[in-house]
Structure formats: C-alpha cells, structure tokens
C-alpha cells in the first residue's frame, strides 16, 4: 500500500468523494431495490472491513449522515430485533453490552434525517423499539449530532426527539404538530441547544410558537437563520440585535404582545 494511503485525512477525502459520487459502479451486482441499500453505503461498509488503515475513515464517512435510525437498530444483535412487513420490531431486551457494542457508530453520526422526509416514521420502527432507543446508558443517543431533520409528532417519537437534542446541535428543522410533550421540549431548546445557528418549524400552532420565542430570546446568540410560525415581541427585539442573523421568516406575529416596547435609540435594528 502506498504510504499516502496511510494518512487519515487523505483517506477521509477519498471516501467522502466516493460517498458523494452519483455513478458508482464498483460492484458488478447492483443492490436489490427491496432492501433499499445504496451502492455507495455498501462500498464504504466494505472498505471499512478491508484493512485497519481504511476502517476508521470509512466508518466516519459511512455514519456521518444517516437518513433514519434504522441503521442503528440494525447494528444491534440479531436476536434483539427483527424485520417485519411493517418495519422493525423489538424481540428481546437490549443490555448494556449491546449498547457498548454500537457506541463506536453512534458517536460518528453528525446529521440525521433529510429535509422534506420523515426521519422517524413509526411505521418503520415500532413504538416499543422507539421506546427502547430512549433507554440508552448515555446522556444523549447521538452525542456529536449537529444537524437534525424531524417530522413525526407522536408521543413516542417526541420522547425520542428529546433524547437527540444534544448541546452540539447547530441545525434543527421540525415539521410537527404540537402536543404537550412537544411543547415541553421546545420550551427548553434555548438551554438544551445553545449553539443553534439554523432553526425552522412548520405545522406548529401559535400556542406552540411561544416556547420557541423563549428559546430564541434567552438562548440563541449565534443564530443565522430562523423560520417559524410566530414569535412574541421580546423575541423579535432580541432577533433584531443578533449580529449573525441572515435569514428571518415569520408566518405571523404572536398575539402575546403585552411586553413589546420598541425603543429605536436603545438598540440597533437588524444590523
């Protein structure tokens, strides 16, 4: 093997380019459409098993962005889960040793989901399995997650969402309907995810937008992009002072304007 192929950064760039290449034909037999396996992901998985030099960079690229949590479940031991016509189901208890066995994959995930597509469709993963994923032994299921796209409003899914909101998150896109648990999750976003730079919601009612306003007003000073249904007066004033804000879209202002007082001399408006 050439010495340059033993440099992690070189291999990472090669595998990243491989992952983004649309016309990979390294495998003579195309993957079956039934299981939905992408040729690029198959190739990266095989490269990770080729040799020690390839293993770490190939796994990093393979797990950097996953569309759903199904790959996480699939890495658990076969007797723990099974695939049915309607999706994945839980068959047995997940032990601490099982979690430790997949920890090296979970810490590699940087982005989950795809814009415009549900990342946690309950028809794909059963409610019991979603509940089990919340029973991991760490503070967060994906501790290095930076981008999250979410579009499921069920109670089980919202509970799982709360387990994915790590302090490393900088981009969050929600297409959800409000429920009491979702309102609770949203109200703590400013503290839970202080590094947020891009945030968007669709489908929320005005009442659910008030907690979002609180998160914006008290937690997010690095925000660059915000798209949501409504914010209250204090949140709007806070947004006007953010130095990095580049994009702002509001469907309508919240009816909660009691404390909204505008003082043009005391602040810079949208610098």
Phi, psi and omega in degrees: 000136179296145184298331181291337179280003174259005177266123185303313184298323178294312179297321180299318179294321180294314182290328176294318177295321178297320181291332181267354182279127188278340189243047179291129179227034182290335181258125182293328180258116180292147180294151180291138179290343183293320182267353173067022181283129179279141180300321181296318181290324175299317181296316179296320178297321179289324176296323179296333180265359185288310181200170182296323181297325181276338191301303185297307180295325179292319177294322178300315180288319182299320185260358183301322181222119175238142183283326181222177177271003179302319177300327178295314179297319183296340179277346174290162180301147188299330182284349182278328184223165177211157181258124178245176182300327182265001178137203183265141181228156179273132180248335184208177182284137176268118183268167178301322180296328177293316179297317180298330181291336181249006182300324182294339176273319183297325182285352181266344185287124178252332182220139180230127178096176180219136183303127180089003180225141180292133179266346182219069181279120187292348174284342180270320179237128183295162179298321179297320180290321176298319177296321179295322179297335177282350182266020179295157186272009183249166177299326181222144181294317179240087192293344181244022181293134180244328182230135182220129177242122190226136182212039176231129185254005181294159182299315181297318180293321179295322176298319178293321177304316181298334178280349182259349184278085182266162179296344180278352185292129178240349182217124182221126179234120184243129170238087190219160170260149184287143168216163185307319180292321178298319178300320179295318179296315181296323184293341181256006185299322182299325179275319184292320185235072186289345184265014185301131178242332180222125184218135178214147175224146170220143177098350181282148174274166182304323181298323180285342181282339180298314175301326176297319178301317179298317179299318180294314187292328188246354186232332192249096179261353180254013185297132177250329184218132179220127176222114183207174184288316187199154169224159178270178184301307180302322179294320179296319177297318179297318179301324182293344181259354184289124185286340185257356184294124181244335184221130179220124177226122179234133178288317177194157180282148176295150178284351181275085185243016188302322185258016184275108177231127184260127177232103187292332183278343185267359185204159171266132183264112177047070180297000000 
